[in-house]
Amino acid sequence: MIAIDNVLLSDDVITEQFVCDLNACKGGCCVDGDCGAPLTQDEADTIAEIYPKIKHLLAPEYIAEIERQGTHTMDDEYGYVTPTVNGGICVYAYSDELGIVKCAIEKAWKDGIIDAQKPISCHLFPIRITESSGFDMVNYEPRKKLCRPACKQGKKLKVPVYKFLKNSLVRKYGEEFYATLDAVANKYYADQIKL
């Protein structure tokens, strides 16, 4: 376990390797899950505000689901989450010309339509954060079958999870946190070479 301020990270975050292989998984993390993407209160409020600006990017059946359920819903375990269609695909998803499922919120952000990025829980995947007693518990939780190609690609390219997720970790915890995590990881790898 790695402790930085009030964040406890599993060792897997620096020892395991991961690089998304969208050609293999087709964005399955937006499709397959127990519920929609976990949201903070601020993200739930933001999505309600930006929905009219991204609505044109969504399929009619997803719009109908949002009109029925709302721009976010409540889950017993995760709290605020994005709605899904029949417990599957996120209502804010779309498929690109290659059939890869992507996030309409992220597309609108990249296109300069909105200022908000996709939910941080999506941006951090395959890391999951659980809040407990004033601490964030940060765990590496790839999907066993779905993420197998990403794990394989990460090993091939020798990219640790925390490096693959640098932008999202900086977005969540800041540059100083990431620099500390990188220093811890570099010391770990240096110690491993000595053994």
DOROMAR-871824 format. One record per atom (N, C-alpha, C): x, y, z; residue in three letters. Coordinates in steps of 0.05 Angstrom, whole numbers, plus 5000, padded with zeros to 4 digits. Layout:
# DOROMAR-871824
XYZALA/...
END
This chain:
# DOROMAR-871824
501749765000MET/500050005000MET/501850255000MET/501050444984ILE/502550704982ILE/500750924994ILE/501751075012ALA/500251295025ALA/501451565017ALA/499751725004ILE/500452004997ILE/498252175007ILE/498852345027ASP/496752515040ASP/494452335049ASP/492052385041ASN/489752225049ASN/488952025028ASN/490851945012VAL/490351754990VAL/491951494995VAL/490651264995LEU/491951014998LEU/491650864971LEU/493950804959LEU/493850674933LEU/494950384935LEU/493550194922SER/494549924922SER/497149914906SER/498949734913ASP/501549714900ASP/501149654870ASP/498949524863ASP/498349464835ASP/498449704816ASP/497849934827VAL/497750184811VAL/500550244799VAL/502650154813ILE/505350204802ILE/506549944791ILE/505649714801THR/506949464792THR/505749334768THR/503049374764GLU/501749254741GLU/501949444717GLU/501549334693GLN/501849484668GLN/499249474652GLN/498549694639PHE/495949714626PHE/496049934604PHE/495049874581VAL/494550074560VAL/492049994545VAL/489950164545CYS/487450094532CYS/487950014503CYS/486549804495ASP/486649704467ASP/483849724456ASP/483049964448LEU/480350014439LEU/479549854415LEU/481449774398ASN/480749604375ASN/479849324384ASN/480849244408ALA/480048984418ALA/477548994435ALA/477349184453CYS/475049194472CYS/472749354461CYS/473249524441LYS/471149694429LYS/469749884450LYS/471249964471GLY/470050144490GLY/468050014509GLY/468449754513GLY/466649594529GLY/466149694558GLY/467949854569CYS/467549954596CYS/465250144597CYS/464450264575CYS/462050434574CYS/459450284570CYS/459750024565VAL/457449854559VAL/456849664582VAL/458949544593ASP/458649324612ASP/459249424640ASP/457349394658GLY/457849474686GLY/455449414703GLY/455749444729ASP/453549394747ASP/451549624746ASP/452449864740CYS/450750094738CYS/452150294721CYS/451150544719GLY/452550744704GLY/455050834718GLY/456451034706ALA/458951134717ALA/458351284743ALA/459851224765PRO/459551384789PRO/460151674785PRO/458651854797LEU/458952134794LEU/459152274821LEU/460652494822THR/460652664846THR/458152834844THR/457452964866GLN/455153154866GLN/455653374845GLN/458053474844ASP/458653684825ASP/458353584796ASP/459253344791GLU/458953224764GLU/456053184756GLU/454453094776ALA/451653054770ALA/450353324763ALA/451053534778ASP/449953804773ASP/450853904745ASP/453453854739THR/454553944714THR/453253804690THR/452853544692ILE/451553394671ILE/448753494666ILE/447253564687ALA/444553674684ALA/444653934669ALA/446754094674GLU/447054354662GLU/447854334632GLU/449754144626ILE/450754124599ILE/449053954580ILE/447253804591TYR/445653614575TYR/444553734549TYR/443353974550PRO/442254094526PRO/444454134504PRO/446954184513LYS/449054234494LYS/450253974481LYS/449753744493ILE/450753494482ILE/448553314471ILE/446153394475LYS/443853224467LYS/443953144438LYS/444853324421HIS/444953264392HIS/446953044385HIS/448752974404LEU/450752764399LEU/449652484406LEU/447352474419LEU/446252224430LEU/444252094412LEU/444151834414ALA/442151674399ALA/439351734410ALA/437251724393PRO/434551784403PRO/433651604427PRO/434451354427GLU/433651174449GLU/435051254475GLU/437451374473TYR/438851454497TYR/437651714508TYR/436851894489ILE/435452134497ILE/432852064512ILE/431351874501ALA/428851784513ALA/429351674541ALA/431551534545GLU/432251424571GLU/432951654591GLU/434351854581ILE/434952084598ILE/432352234606ILE/430552264586GLU/428052404592GLU/426452244612GLU/426651984612ARG/425151804630ARG/426451794658ARG/429151764659GLN/430551724684GLN/431751974696GLN/432352174679GLY/433752414688GLY/436652404679GLY/438052624682THR/440852644672THR/442752474690THR/441852404714HIS/443352224731HIS/441352084749HIS/442151854760THR/440451704778THR/441951634803THR/440651504822MET/441851414847MET/442151114847MET/444551024857ASP/445050744860ASP/445650694890ASP/444650474900ASP/444950414929ASP/447950404937ASP/449650294920GLU/452450264927GLU/454150514920GLU/453650624896TYR/455450834886TYR/454351124889TYR/451851154897GLY/450751424898GLY/449951514871GLY/450651764863TYR/449951874837TYR/451351714815TYR/449951644794VAL/451051504771VAL/449751604746VAL/451051554723THR/449851614697THR/447651404692THR/445451474679PRO/443451274672PRO/444551084651PRO/443350854649THR/444050654629THR/441550574614THR/442050444591VAL/439850334576VAL/439550034583VAL/437449964596ASN/436949684604ASN/439249574620ASN/440449734638GLY/442649634655GLY/445249574640GLY/445449684616GLY/447849644599GLY/449349894593GLY/449149974568ILE/450750204557ILE/449950464571ILE/451850634576CYS/451450894587CYS/449951074567CYS/448051224577VAL/446451394559VAL/448151624545VAL/450551674556TYR/452251884544TYR/454251764525TYR/453851524516ALA/455751384498ALA/454751424469ALA/456651394451TYR/456051384423TYR/458151204410TYR/457651104386SER/459550944372SER/460751094349SER/463451084346ASP/464751224324ASP/464651054299ASP/465951154278GLU/465751014252GLU/467050734252GLU/468650674272LEU/469850404274LEU/468350224293LEU/466050324303GLY/464450164321GLY/465550164350GLY/467250354356ILE/468350384383ILE/466550564399ILE/465650474423VAL/463950634440VAL/465650844454VAL/464751094453LYS/466151314465LYS/464151494480LYS/465251694494CYS/463651864511CYS/462852124497CYS/460352184495ALA/459452434482ALA/460252674498ALA/460352644525ILE/461252874541ILE/464152944535ILE/465852734532GLU/468652784526GLU/468952894497GLU/467352804479LYS/467452904451LYS/466653204451LYS/464553274465ALA/463753554466ALA/465853724479ALA/467253624500TRP/469453764513TRP/471753804493TRP/472553594479LYS/474753614460LYS/474053804437LYS/471453814429ASP/470553984408ASP/470154274417ASP/470554334443GLY/470254604453GLY/467354684458GLY/465454494457ILE/462654564461ILE/462054614490ILE/463454464508ILE/463054484537ILE/465754504551ILE/465754584576ASP/468254604592ASP/468754354609ASP/466754174611ALA/466953944629ALA/467953704614ALA/469853554627GLN/470753304616GLN/468853084625GLN/469352834615LYS/467752604623LYS/468152564653LYS/466252424666PRO/466552374695PRO/469252264703PRO/470352344725ILE/472952264734ILE/473151964738ILE/470951834746SER/470951544749SER/471451404722SER/470551514701CYS/471051404674CYS/473951464665CYS/474851704671HIS/477451794663HIS/479651624677HIS/479051534702LEU/480951384718LEU/480851084713LEU/478850984699PHE/478650694695PHE/481150584681PHE/482350364691PRO/481350154709PRO/481950194739PRO/482450444747ILE/482750494775ILE/479950554786ILE/479350454810ARG/476850514824ARG/477550644851ARG/476150854858ILE/476650994883ILE/474250954902ILE/474850874926THR/472850844947THR/473651024970THR/471751184979GLU/472251365002GLU/471651215028GLU/473551225047SER/473151085072SER/474551225094SER/473051315115SER/474151445138SER/476151675132SER/475351845113GLY/477052075106GLY/479252015087GLY/479451765078PHE/481551685059PHE/480351595032PHE/481751645011ASP/481051524985ASP/482651264982ASP/481251054978MET/482550794973MET/482550754942MET/484950744931VAL/485350734902VAL/486250454894VAL/484550314880ASN/485250044872ASN/485150004842ASN/486849824833TYR/486949754804TYR/485049524800TYR/482949564784GLU/480949364781GLU/480149334751GLU/481949224735PRO/481149174707PRO/479048954706PRO/477448964685ARG/475448744681ARG/476948504670ARG/476548274682LYS/478148034676LYS/478247974646LYS/475947944634LYS/475947864605LYS/476248114587LYS/474548314593LEU/474448554576LEU/477248694573LEU/478648704595CYS/481148854596CYS/483648684591CYS/483248424585ARG/485548254579ARG/487348364557ARG/486248464535PRO/487948584514PRO/489548824524PRO/488348994541ALA/489649224552ALA/491949144571ALA/491548944586CYS/493648844604CYS/495948734588CYS/495248584567LYS/497348474549LYS/498848694535LYS/497448894525GLN/498749124511GLN/500449274531GLN/499549314556GLY/501149464576GLY/503749324581GLY/503649054583LYS/506148894588LYS/507948914564LYS/506848894541LYS/508448914516LYS/509949184514LYS/508449394521LEU/509549664519LEU/510949754545LEU/510749594566LYS/511949644592LYS/511049914604LYS/508349954604VAL/507250204615VAL/505650144641VAL/506750234664PRO/505350194689PRO/502550334689PRO/500750234704VAL/498050344705VAL/498150644711VAL/499750724731TYR/499751004739TYR/500751184717TYR/502551084700LYS/503551254677LYS/501351264655LYS/499951044650PHE/497851054631PHE/495651254639PHE/495251274665LEU/493151444676LEU/494151714686LEU/496451794677LYS/497652044687LYS/495752284686LYS/494552334663ASN/492752564660ASN/490452554679ASN/489252324682SER/486952304700SER/487752324729SER/490052214737LEU/490952234764LEU/491652524771LEU/492852664752VAL/493452954756VAL/490853104758VAL/488953044741ARG/486353174743ARG/485053134770ARG/485152894781LYS/483952834806LYS/485452944830LYS/488152904830TYR/489652964855TYR/491753184851TYR/492353264827GLY/494253484823GLY/497053394815GLY/498653574805GLU/501353524795GLU/503253434818GLU/503053564841GLU/504853494863GLU/504353204872GLU/501853124874PHE/501152844881PHE/502352654861PHE/502052714835TYR/503052534814TYR/506152514816TYR/507452734820ALA/510352734822ALA/511352564845ALA/509852574868THR/510552404891THR/510152114884THR/507952054871LEU/507351774863LEU/509551674844LEU/510351834825ASP/512351764806ASP/515051714820ASP/515651874840ALA/518151834855ALA/518051574871ALA/515751514883VAL/515451254897VAL/515751024878VAL/514551044855ALA/514750824835ALA/517650794825ALA/519051014820ASN/521750994811ASN/523550864832ASN/523050934857LYS/524650804879LYS/523950504881LYS/521450434877TYR/520650154878TYR/522150004856TYR/522150114831TYR/523449974809TYR/526449964813TYR/527650174824ALA/530550164830ALA/531149954851ALA/529449924871ASP/529849724892ASP/529549444880ASP/527749404861GLN/527349144848GLN/529749064832GLN/531049254819ILE/533449194803ILE/535749094821ILE/535849214845LYS/538049144864LYS/537748864874LYS/535248764876LEU/534748494888LEU/535848264872LEU/
END
